[in-house]
Amino acid sequence: MKVYNVDDFAVLIGIDWADKKHDICEHPVDSEKYNYSIIKSKPEALHEWAMDLKKRYPNQKIAVVCELKKGPLIYALTKYDHLTLFTVNPSTVAKYRKAFTPSGAKDDPSDAFVQVEILTLHMHKLSVIEPESASVRSLAQLVVYRRSLVQDNVDLSNKITVALKNYYPQALEWFKEKDTFIFCDFISKWPSLAHAKRAKKQTLLDFFNSHNSHYFNVNEARISSIKSAMPLTGDIGVIEPNQMLVEVLIKQFKVLLKGIHMLDKAIKVAYKAQHDKVIFDSLPGAGPQLAPRLLVAFGCNRDRYDDAAELQKYAGIAPVIERSGKKMWTHWRYSCPTFLRQTFVEWAGFSIRYSFWAKAYYEQQKSKGKPHNSIIRSLAFKWIRIVFRCWKTNTPYDESRYLEALKRRGSPLLKFTINS
């Protein structure tokens, strides 16, 4: 990763962003002056400001620091080659301000100044925003949006479950998986037990068959249960409000399912076009959902990280070690990209089912009394190191080669599996 110095730039600029306007602090490196200004957040205003900088500092690099890593402002500024964008953690700015402002007062221009001061003194420690290729950035947003919709799907499913339990719990027994179109369509067509009981057997069979549910025993069991089911309650004061709520939620639920399906297809196409696809397809347990997320986590810029430790820390997988006097302790890394950490942890959990050594490691740590979550995080830490090597060398993961390497090193993992 390239390290920048203040001398590489003609001017240092801090931006304290807001929804309607942005406060600017501009500090030419050959001057002691700090110039303050305000620009609107509209694209036209940002373009005019960026081009004015290019005109005032021709053929020179300009350093811009902001508390954002993504969003409209960053998307607007990354297209200008003469701007180098640095990012600083908002909590760092807040703590810096409190350290030198005993009153605790906050105002936008001073925050922009604080960012410039941090950039001046600690530029080599700040991250530079270096956009990936358009295809990788597009894939990155798709996988994030899909994960968000899946969570919305879970929340909506829970609401539907609660409402159905109030008056129509049998429907939850007839369909074990609620995130399906057959479940949504059944509830839409027969929103209460009374509606379902009035349906003819052939009508129900035709419905199940039209939704590719062709298992005779399953369908017969459902129909038998429908005809013999006893209502939970006959109180219309309970049934009618809950039925109305379920009908509304089911419509939303079906839209979400279609949206997730649409994103899945888009992700599949975008992922298939990536050159590094072969690396992430080789990872045990990655599958169609996690493989694209892992590809996005690493990106295509091989110079982004110098070693695996940088990615482990950035992703929040590496623990934080603290010392005070004779005491030393470790704790969870609090400040990190949540989705990135979630990706590595989820995949590490799945890998136990598909990787011999990962399962052996899990069982080994479990026998030592380690809790499940700690083992998975530790396993993710190891996986990042392995995949980083594959990524750097453009080499697909090979389980047999890794096991051979463990054997050559005399790894206790192999001894553990033999003894167990």
URDA-V488874 format. One record per backbone hydrogen bond with DSSP energy under -1.0 kcal/mol. CO is the residue of the C=O (numbers start at 1). NH is the residue of the N-H. If there is no record, write none. Layout:
co=CO nh=NH
co=CO nh=NH
This chain:
co=5 nh=8
co=6 nh=9
co=10 nh=29
co=11 nh=63
co=12 nh=27
co=13 nh=65
co=14 nh=25
co=16 nh=23
co=20 nh=41
co=22 nh=39
co=23 nh=16
co=24 nh=37
co=25 nh=14
co=26 nh=35
co=27 nh=12
co=28 nh=31
co=35 nh=26
co=37 nh=24
co=39 nh=22
co=42 nh=46
co=43 nh=47
co=44 nh=48
co=45 nh=49
co=46 nh=50
co=47 nh=51
co=48 nh=52
co=49 nh=53
co=50 nh=54
co=51 nh=55
co=52 nh=56
co=53 nh=57
co=57 nh=60
co=61 nh=10
co=62 nh=84
co=63 nh=13
co=64 nh=86
co=65 nh=15
co=66 nh=88
co=71 nh=75
co=72 nh=76
co=73 nh=77
co=74 nh=78
co=77 nh=80
co=80 nh=83
co=82 nh=62
co=84 nh=64
co=85 nh=129
co=86 nh=66
co=89 nh=93
co=90 nh=94
co=91 nh=95
co=92 nh=96
co=93 nh=97
co=94 nh=98
co=95 nh=99
co=96 nh=100
co=101 nh=104
co=107 nh=111
co=108 nh=112
co=109 nh=113
co=110 nh=114
co=111 nh=115
co=112 nh=116
co=113 nh=117
co=114 nh=118
co=115 nh=119
co=116 nh=120
co=117 nh=121
co=118 nh=122
co=122 nh=125
co=123 nh=126
co=127 nh=87
co=133 nh=137
co=134 nh=138
co=135 nh=139
co=136 nh=140
co=137 nh=141
co=138 nh=142
co=139 nh=143
co=140 nh=144
co=141 nh=145
co=142 nh=146
co=143 nh=147
co=144 nh=148
co=145 nh=149
co=146 nh=150
co=147 nh=151
co=148 nh=152
co=149 nh=153
co=150 nh=154
co=151 nh=155
co=152 nh=156
co=153 nh=157
co=154 nh=158
co=155 nh=159
co=156 nh=160
co=157 nh=161
co=158 nh=162
co=159 nh=163
co=160 nh=164
co=161 nh=165
co=164 nh=167
co=164 nh=168
co=168 nh=171
co=169 nh=172
co=170 nh=173
co=170 nh=174
co=171 nh=175
co=178 nh=180
co=180 nh=184
co=181 nh=185
co=182 nh=186
co=183 nh=187
co=184 nh=188
co=185 nh=189
co=186 nh=190
co=192 nh=196
co=193 nh=197
co=194 nh=198
co=200 nh=204
co=201 nh=205
co=202 nh=206
co=203 nh=207
co=204 nh=208
co=205 nh=209
co=206 nh=210
co=208 nh=213
co=209 nh=212
co=215 nh=219
co=216 nh=220
co=217 nh=221
co=218 nh=222
co=219 nh=223
co=220 nh=224
co=221 nh=225
co=222 nh=226
co=223 nh=227
co=224 nh=228
co=225 nh=229
co=235 nh=238
co=235 nh=239
co=236 nh=240
co=238 nh=242
co=239 nh=243
co=240 nh=244
co=241 nh=245
co=242 nh=246
co=243 nh=247
co=244 nh=248
co=245 nh=249
co=246 nh=250
co=247 nh=251
co=248 nh=252
co=249 nh=253
co=250 nh=254
co=251 nh=255
co=252 nh=256
co=253 nh=257
co=254 nh=258
co=255 nh=259
co=256 nh=260
co=257 nh=261
co=258 nh=262
co=259 nh=263
co=260 nh=264
co=261 nh=265
co=262 nh=266
co=263 nh=267
co=264 nh=268
co=265 nh=269
co=266 nh=270
co=267 nh=271
co=268 nh=272
co=269 nh=273
co=271 nh=274
co=274 nh=277
co=276 nh=279
co=276 nh=280
co=277 nh=281
co=283 nh=286
co=286 nh=290
co=287 nh=291
co=290 nh=294
co=291 nh=295
co=292 nh=296
co=293 nh=297
co=294 nh=298
co=295 nh=299
co=301 nh=304
co=308 nh=312
co=309 nh=313
co=310 nh=314
co=311 nh=315
co=312 nh=317
co=312 nh=318
co=313 nh=316
co=320 nh=331
co=322 nh=329
co=324 nh=327
co=327 nh=324
co=329 nh=322
co=331 nh=320
co=337 nh=341
co=338 nh=342
co=339 nh=343
co=340 nh=344
co=341 nh=345
co=342 nh=346
co=343 nh=347
co=344 nh=348
co=345 nh=349
co=346 nh=350
co=347 nh=351
co=350 nh=353
co=351 nh=355
co=355 nh=359
co=356 nh=360
co=357 nh=361
co=358 nh=362
co=359 nh=363
co=360 nh=364
co=361 nh=365
co=362 nh=366
co=363 nh=367
co=365 nh=370
co=366 nh=369
co=371 nh=375
co=372 nh=376
co=373 nh=377
co=374 nh=378
co=375 nh=379
co=376 nh=380
co=377 nh=381
co=378 nh=382
co=379 nh=383
co=380 nh=384
co=381 nh=385
co=382 nh=386
co=383 nh=387
co=384 nh=388
co=385 nh=389
co=386 nh=390
co=387 nh=391
co=388 nh=392
co=389 nh=393
co=390 nh=395
co=398 nh=402
co=399 nh=403
co=400 nh=404
co=401 nh=405
co=402 nh=406
co=403 nh=407
co=404 nh=408
co=405 nh=409
co=406 nh=411
co=412 nh=416
co=413 nh=417
co=414 nh=418
co=415 nh=419
co=416 nh=420
